[in-house]
């Protein structure tokens, strides 16, 4: 039994039309005998069931809405029934014809109530079934409110009004499900990115294999113009690959043997042979889809407020409508039909449709748009918090800079010519493990200096200071200025030059013999071209403060801070110091931390919003950060802030607008100025406006 209690199954659901129905389905599933708990993810159309339930039982729990349920792992094409062929569209059209006929015949005729009655029955049949079930179970949802209002209108002889309400409600439901479908499409388009099969070579045979059957270590053949089906490593061939689907980066990336490639990306030029490194469910695109779907299930603070509000609001409206319908006729001699009508109008206008959909539609749209642009936002709460950020802290290496040191200056002081000096330096550094050594070897490679000419013998490392080796019979030293100051007196001109280079944010190494310094080599971690522009845009967007947190020395850090326009620099920090710095910054307001997700994990986790760079390559970034910029591209940061602020703004507009429309309509009920059809028009109009307003987030661009 213990085992079945802990069992967790995820199912996809087809047929959700509104958040209320999703909540109702969740309640029904929770009530199943062997189910311990259940959670519906409305944005992604999924349900997670803890315990045991068969597909038949789940579909029975969703029969009030005609829901179709199937396991998440099952690949199933989404049934796309054309709009005009849908059952609901046909019944609505027939209902509209009877309503129009009744209206044209005129109110006084005996046949008109009959036509209106048919219109109500045909258009509202499903609505009544759901509404009456809700009434019996004392579950007061939108369908219950509408059923009582329509039957009440018919009971007091307002057949035309009842039929109009049915028609407008049906149109409103169709619009709501259409708009949610539109918002969900951004996720669907991600799902269709990766091919379902690939060409695999096993032995001497090439065959087309479904991705589910591909194993790690298989060799995948990708022709030019084909999409890559699995994550892997290039073992043969050169090509340019368009990675826009994963990283949002439209410029193709050059791939050579040893490089990583991702499922869902497009091979543009050459033939590639790729060794598969991940199973289909572990590929980066699968992770993205999973994270985005989970993100939609995570309720934003404003969503939690709306849900709580709606829970108490609907029964309160039912009670208020009853009071309005009964109290004036009983106590103040009001006309029954008049006050019952007003009570019914209150029921209709009291529908919380617009309010309930106002937040999810905005969040689903924003998260979908971000994913398309290579930004993974892992929940509505992170979306809202990013919109409120007042301070953004950056790691330096690999975030503001490229994280790859390059030789910026080679200054000959005396002795051999420049090319030979570089050859000697590279010959020694070839054996060194120091990160700066690789910059010198790369530089020699760029200058086409063959290291076979400059073979170093008797290499030995001088810990913390540099290295020495014999090249062409001479013992050379390469290392920090401190190393040479211990061996000799550097002249004032050389010292000044070293100071000047350090002031520019460069690390200086000296090359020489035991008795003389021959050259200065300056190495720097290149600042990304985009960094300055990004910092400027963030300040423009209203971020009050940008801070750099780095383990590098102060002179280098301050030089880079000045270069990119960051106002506050904290240098020489260990990872735990970064954590303390974030905690201190948080006392002033919400803090975003941008890092590459490896050594910044504690600071990323502690910040209000942790933003990881280059999430496509690192699992750490995807796990620890709240937001991952999939490309190694800082320019996505202002876009993310802009999108989050816009989402926050739209959510506030939607909630305010929904509540104002309700308040206004309620005020019109007392003097009797609000008719039933006006009430549903107000409700439908509000739902449509908040939905369209939410869908505007699709248009936010970087």
KANOR-V508820 format. One record per residue. N is the residue number from 1. SS is DSSP state (A for helix, B for strand, O for the rest). PSI is psi in whole degrees, 0 to 359 (* if undefined). Layout:
N&SS&PSI, N&SS&PSI
This chain:
1&O&318, 2&A&319, 3&A&316, 4&A&332, 5&A&319, 6&A&354, 7&O&132, 8&B&126, 9&B&143, 10&B&133, 11&B&147, 12&B&147, 13&B&132, 14&B&134, 15&O&3, 16&O&131, 17&O&331, 18&O&163, 19&A&326, 20&A&318, 21&A&323, 22&A&318, 23&A&321, 24&A&316, 25&A&318, 26&A&315, 27&A&315, 28&A&319, 29&A&319, 30&A&330, 31&O&352, 32&O&144, 33&O&317, 34&O&11, 35&B&128, 36&B&318, 37&B&161, 38&B&146, 39&B&126, 40&B&136, 41&B&98, 42&O&318, 43&O&320, 44&O&0, 45&O&54, 46&B&157, 47&B&136, 48&B&125, 49&B&126, 50&B&118, 51&B&209, 52&O&134, 53&O&138, 54&O&163, 55&A&322, 56&A&315, 57&A&319, 58&A&318, 59&A&327, 60&A&320, 61&A&335, 62&O&14, 63&A&334, 64&A&340, 65&A&0, 66&O&39, 67&O&143, 68&B&135, 69&B&137, 70&B&153, 71&B&146, 72&O&325, 73&O&342, 74&O&125, 75&O&118, 76&O&132, 77&O&141, 78&O&126, 79&O&111, 80&O&98, 81&O&126, 82&O&145, 83&A&314, 84&A&346, 85&A&353, 86&O&144, 87&A&316, 88&A&324, 89&A&318, 90&A&312, 91&A&323, 92&A&319, 93&A&316, 94&A&317, 95&A&319, 96&A&323, 97&A&313, 98&A&321, 99&A&314, 100&A&318, 101&A&314, 102&A&321, 103&A&320, 104&A&324, 105&A&325, 106&O&153, 107&O&320, 108&O&340, 109&O&147, 110&A&329, 111&A&337, 112&A&317, 113&A&327, 114&A&315, 115&A&316, 116&A&319, 117&A&316, 118&A&319, 119&A&316, 120&A&313, 121&A&313, 122&A&313, 123&A&332, 124&A&8, 125&A&306, 126&A&322, 127&A&315, 128&A&318, 129&A&313, 130&A&317, 131&A&318, 132&A&321, 133&A&318, 134&A&320, 135&A&317, 136&A&320, 137&O&6, 138&O&36, 139&O&96, 140&O&91, 141&O&189, 142&A&319, 143&A&324, 144&A&313, 145&A&314, 146&A&317, 147&A&312, 148&A&316, 149&A&317, 150&A&314, 151&A&322, 152&A&317, 153&A&317, 154&A&320, 155&A&326, 156&O&15, 157&O&5, 158&O&63, 159&A&316, 160&A&315, 161&A&317, 162&A&316, 163&A&322, 164&A&318, 165&A&316, 166&A&312, 167&A&312, 168&A&324, 169&A&319, 170&A&318, 171&A&318, 172&A&318, 173&A&318, 174&A&317, 175&A&320, 176&A&314, 177&A&327, 178&A&316, 179&A&323, 180&A&322, 181&A&318, 182&A&316, 183&A&324, 184&A&341, 185&A&331, 186&A&327, 187&A&318, 188&A&318, 189&A&329, 190&A&321, 191&A&330, 192&O&2, 193&O&314, 194&O&139, 195&O&156, 196&O&347, 197&B&166, 198&B&161, 199&B&121, 200&B&138, 201&B&120, 202&B&120, 203&O&232, 204&O&5, 205&B&136, 206&B&133, 207&B&154, 208&B&123, 209&B&137, 210&B&144, 211&A&332, 212&A&335, 213&A&359, 214&O&137, 215&O&159, 216&O&136, 217&O&346, 218&O&150, 219&B&121, 220&B&133, 221&B&122, 222&B&115, 223&O&161, 224&O&139, 225&O&355, 226&O&154, 227&B&146, 228&O&131, 229&O&337, 230&O&157, 231&O&144, 232&B&189, 233&B&133, 234&B&128, 235&B&344, 236&B&140, 237&O&161, 238&O&142, 239&B&171, 240&B&132, 241&B&130, 242&B&115, 243&O&19, 244&A&324, 245&A&330, 246&A&313, 247&A&352, 248&O&4, 249&O&116, 250&O&343, 251&O&124, 252&O&148, 253&B&134, 254&B&135, 255&B&130, 256&O&169, 257&O&136, 258&O&342, 259&O&154, 260&B&141, 261&B&154, 262&O&148, 263&O&143, 264&O&356, 265&O&162, 266&B&123, 267&B&118, 268&O&323, 269&O&292, 270&O&172, 271&O&130, 272&B&141, 273&B&125, 274&B&132, 275&B&123, 276&B&129, 277&O&348, 278&O&149, 279&O&163, 280&A&324, 281&A&349, 282&A&0, 283&O&159, 284&A&319, 285&A&322, 286&A&319, 287&A&317, 288&A&311, 289&A&314, 290&A&313, 291&A&320, 292&A&319, 293&A&318, 294&A&321, 295&A&323, 296&A&336, 297&A&333, 298&O&120, 299&O&134, 300&O&157, 301&A&318, 302&A&327, 303&A&318, 304&A&321, 305&A&313, 306&A&315, 307&A&317, 308&A&317, 309&A&312, 310&A&329, 311&A&319, 312&A&337, 313&A&315, 314&A&310, 315&A&325, 316&A&320, 317&A&317, 318&A&316, 319&A&315, 320&A&320, 321&A&320, 322&A&316, 323&A&314, 324&A&321, 325&A&328, 326&A&318, 327&A&308, 328&A&315, 329&A&322, 330&A&314, 331&A&331, 332&A&19, 333&O&30, 334&O&162, 335&O&128, 336&A&308, 337&A&323, 338&A&312, 339&A&328, 340&A&320, 341&A&316, 342&A&322, 343&A&319, 344&A&320, 345&A&322, 346&A&320, 347&A&315, 348&A&312, 349&A&339, 350&O&351, 351&O&125, 352&O&27, 353&A&304, 354&A&318, 355&A&316, 356&A&324, 357&A&347, 358&A&318, 359&A&310, 360&A&321, 361&A&324, 362&A&317, 363&A&315, 364&A&317, 365&A&314, 366&A&316, 367&A&322, 368&A&315, 369&A&317, 370&A&315, 371&A&321, 372&A&329, 373&O&16, 374&O&25, 375&B&122, 376&B&112, 377&B&122, 378&O&23, 379&O&153, 380&A&325, 381&A&321, 382&A&327, 383&A&312, 384&A&318, 385&A&327, 386&A&326, 387&A&342, 388&O&0, 389&O&133, 390&O&340, 391&B&135, 392&B&125, 393&B&139, 394&B&141, 395&B&154, 396&A&298, 397&A&123, 398&A&352, 399&A&293, 400&A&332, 401&B&170, 402&B&339, 403&B&7, 404&B&111, 405&B&143, 406&B&151, 407&B&123, 408&B&328, 409&B&140, 410&B&110, 411&B&115, 412&B&128, 413&O&319, 414&O&179, 415&O&214, 416&O&164, 417&O&167, 418&A&310, 419&A&320, 420&A&322, 421&A&317, 422&A&322, 423&A&317, 424&A&312, 425&A&314, 426&A&324, 427&A&320, 428&A&312, 429&A&342, 430&O&329, 431&O&357, 432&O&151, 433&O&355, 434&O&138, 435&A&326, 436&A&336, 437&A&321, 438&A&330, 439&A&320, 440&A&319, 441&A&319, 442&A&319, 443&A&317, 444&A&322, 445&A&315, 446&A&324, 447&O&8, 448&O&39, 449&O&121, 450&O&123, 451&O&349, 452&O&334, 453&O&334, 454&O&61, 455&O&130, 456&B&132, 457&B&164, 458&B&42, 459&B&135, 460&B&143, 461&B&140, 462&B&100, 463&O&128, 464&O&356, 465&O&326, 466&B&217, 467&B&164, 468&B&154, 469&B&163, 470&B&122, 471&B&125, 472&O&43, 473&O&356, 474&B&141, 475&B&118, 476&B&151, 477&B&144, 478&B&131, 479&B&197, 480&O&157, 481&A&328, 482&A&319, 483&A&317, 484&A&328, 485&A&331, 486&A&333, 487&A&332, 488&O&174, 489&O&113, 490&O&140, 491&O&161, 492&A&326, 493&A&315, 494&A&317, 495&A&319, 496&A&317, 497&A&318, 498&A&315, 499&A&317, 500&A&314, 501&A&320, 502&A&324, 503&A&337, 504&O&7, 505&O&25, 506&O&152, 507&B&128, 508&B&134, 509&B&147, 510&B&140, 511&B&133, 512&B&187, 513&O&189, 514&O&333, 515&O&343, 516&O&148, 517&B&129, 518&B&327, 519&B&155, 520&B&132, 521&B&120, 522&B&132, 523&B&138, 524&B&153, 525&B&116, 526&B&135, 527&B&137, 528&O&141, 529&O&328, 530&A&344, 531&A&312, 532&A&315, 533&A&320, 534&A&314, 535&A&319, 536&A&315, 537&A&321, 538&A&317, 539&A&322, 540&A&322, 541&O&354, 542&O&12, 543&O&122, 544&O&328, 545&B&134, 546&B&139, 547&B&143, 548&B&129, 549&B&120, 550&O&155, 551&O&354, 552&O&167, 553&O&157, 554&A&316, 555&A&313, 556&A&313, 557&A&316, 558&A&323, 559&A&318, 560&A&321, 561&A&315, 562&A&317, 563&A&320, 564&A&353, 565&O&24, 566&O&132, 567&O&333, 568&B&128, 569&B&127, 570&B&116, 571&O&174, 572&O&43, 573&O&139, 574&O&163, 575&A&320, 576&A&333, 577&A&323, 578&A&319, 579&A&314, 580&A&318, 581&A&318, 582&A&316, 583&A&319, 584&A&316, 585&A&327, 586&A&341, 587&O&337, 588&O&347, 589&O&180, 590&O&135, 591&B&133, 592&B&137, 593&B&126, 594&B&122, 595&B&179, 596&O&10, 597&O&0, 598&O&287, 599&O&356, 600&O&5, 601&A&313, 602&A&317, 603&A&321, 604&A&319, 605&A&328, 606&A&332, 607&O&158, 608&O&314, 609&B&120, 610&B&125, 611&B&117, 612&B&141, 613&B&145, 614&O&46, 615&O&340, 616&O&328, 617&O&337, 618&O&126, 619&A&327, 620&A&315, 621&A&318, 622&A&326, 623&A&312, 624&A&331, 625&O&157, 626&O&331, 627&B&135, 628&B&126, 629&B&108, 630&O&324, 631&O&161, 632&O&58, 633&O&110, 634&O&339, 635&O&346, 636&A&346, 637&A&309, 638&A&323, 639&A&317, 640&A&317, 641&A&317, 642&A&314, 643&A&316, 644&A&318, 645&A&318, 646&A&318, 647&A&316, 648&A&316, 649&A&314, 650&A&321, 651&A&315, 652&A&316, 653&A&314, 654&A&314, 655&A&315, 656&A&313, 657&A&315, 658&A&315, 659&A&323, 660&A&315, 661&A&317, 662&A&311, 663&A&317, 664&A&313, 665&A&321, 666&A&323, 667&A&327, 668&A&344, 669&A&317, 670&A&309, 671&O&2, 672&O&20, 673&O&349, 674&O&116, 675&O&166, 676&A&314, 677&A&330, 678&A&323, 679&A&314, 680&A&330, 681&A&320, 682&A&317, 683&A&314, 684&A&316, 685&A&316, 686&A&316, 687&A&315, 688&A&317, 689&A&315, 690&A&327, 691&A&311, 692&A&323, 693&A&317, 694&A&320, 695&A&345, 696&A&338, 697&A&343, 698&A&336, 699&A&356, 700&O&125, 701&O&162, 702&O&*
